[in-house]
Amino acid sequence: MNKFIIETVAAIGMALTVAAPGVAGANEFKASGTFKGASDHITTGNTTIVKTSNGGAVLILDSNFSLDGAPDPRVGLGKDGKYDASTDLGVLANNTGLQVYVIPASVNIDDLNEVYIWCKKFAVPLGVASIK
């Protein structure tokens, strides 16, 4: 296993322990993807969704995540080019770096295939990652 994968797995485990206590032992991989910028914004980096033992999941923005900045950025999910506002996971904590967002059990991630960085103020995508 290469050094990058080992460091990424360790960072995810640490992030889960800090951001989602009680789910750190759950590590069923669901999907991952890479961001592409939207609406004239630069959004890059990888994202991963991991299912948890409590029926929910966590969304991880990897350490290489970056957004060039925008007003009111949010994290959420969607399908086939359409953002689903009911999946809003909250305000983007930082414009760069490793971040973890808890996806409630009420959100069926099996029905969704995109991760969004969404500008709530202007109702436009800032970045979209197709997840597989």
C-alpha positions in Angstrom: 0.0 0.0 0.0 1.5 3.3 -1.0 2.2 6.1 1.5 -0.6 8.4 0.2 -3.2 5.7 0.8 -1.9 5.0 4.3 -1.9 8.7 5.2 -5.4 9.2 3.7 -6.9 6.3 5.6 -5.2 7.5 8.8 -6.6 11.1 8.2 -10.1 9.8 7.6 -10.0 7.7 10.7 -8.9 10.7 12.7 -11.5 13.0 11.1 -14.3 10.5 11.8 -13.2 10.2 15.4 -13.2 14.0 15.9 -16.2 14.9 13.7 -18.5 12.0 14.2 -17.9 10.2 17.5 -19.4 6.8 17.7 -19.0 6.1 14.0 -15.2 5.8 13.7 -15.4 2.0 13.7 -17.7 2.1 10.7 -15.9 2.2 7.5 -18.0 0.8 4.6 -16.9 2.7 1.5 -19.8 4.0 -0.6 -18.5 6.3 -3.3 -15.9 8.8 -4.3 -15.3 11.5 -6.9 -13.3 14.5 -7.9 -14.6 18.1 -7.9 -15.0 20.3 -11.0 -15.6 24.0 -10.7 -18.9 25.5 -11.7 -20.4 29.0 -12.1 -16.9 30.4 -12.9 -15.4 29.1 -9.6 -12.4 26.9 -9.1 -13.2 23.9 -7.0 -10.7 21.0 -6.9 -10.0 17.9 -4.9 -11.5 14.6 -4.0 -14.5 13.6 -1.9 -15.6 10.3 -0.4 -18.8 9.0 1.2 -18.5 6.3 3.9 -21.5 4.5 5.3 -21.8 4.3 9.1 -23.0 1.6 11.4 -25.9 3.8 12.7 -27.6 3.9 9.2 -26.2 7.2 8.2 -23.0 8.2 6.4 -20.2 10.8 6.4 -19.0 12.9 3.5 -15.3 13.6 3.5 -13.6 16.4 1.6 -10.1 15.2 1.2 -7.0 17.1 2.2 -6.5 18.2 -1.4 -9.9 20.0 -1.4 -9.9 23.6 -2.5 -12.5 26.3 -3.3 -11.5 29.7 -4.6 -14.0 31.5 -2.3 -17.7 32.5 -2.6 -20.4 33.9 -0.4 -22.4 31.4 1.7 -20.9 28.1 0.5 -22.7 25.0 1.7 -22.1 21.3 1.3 -24.8 19.0 0.0 -25.8 16.3 -2.4 -27.7 15.9 -5.7 -28.5 13.7 -8.6 -28.0 14.0 -12.4 -27.1 17.7 -12.4 -29.7 18.9 -9.8 -28.8 20.0 -6.3 -31.2 18.7 -3.6 -31.6 21.4 -1.0 -33.0 18.8 1.5 -29.5 17.3 1.7 -27.8 20.5 2.9 -25.1 19.4 5.3 -24.2 22.8 6.5 -21.8 25.7 5.9 -18.5 24.8 4.3 -16.1 24.9 7.2 -13.0 25.9 5.3 -12.1 26.7 1.7 -9.3 24.2 1.8 -8.4 20.9 3.4 -9.7 17.8 5.1 -13.3 18.2 6.4 -16.0 15.7 7.5 -19.8 16.3 7.3 -22.3 13.9 8.8 -25.1 12.8 6.5 -28.2 12.0 8.5 -29.8 8.5 8.2 -32.9 10.2 6.7 -30.9 11.0 3.5 -30.8 8.0 1.2 -27.3 8.3 -0.3 -28.0 5.4 -2.7 -30.4 7.7 -4.6 -27.8 10.4 -5.1 -24.8 10.6 -7.4 -23.2 14.0 -6.9 -21.6 16.1 -4.1 -22.1 19.8 -4.3 -20.4 22.9 -3.0 -23.4 25.2 -3.3 -23.8 28.9 -3.0 -27.0 29.4 -1.1 -27.0 33.2 -1.6 -27.1 33.0 -5.4 -28.5 29.4 -5.7 -25.7 28.2 -8.0 -23.2 25.4 -7.8 -19.6 26.3 -7.0 -18.3 22.8 -7.6 -19.7 19.4 -8.3 -18.2 15.9 -7.9 -19.8 12.9 -9.6 -19.5 10.0 -7.2 -19.2 6.4 -8.0 
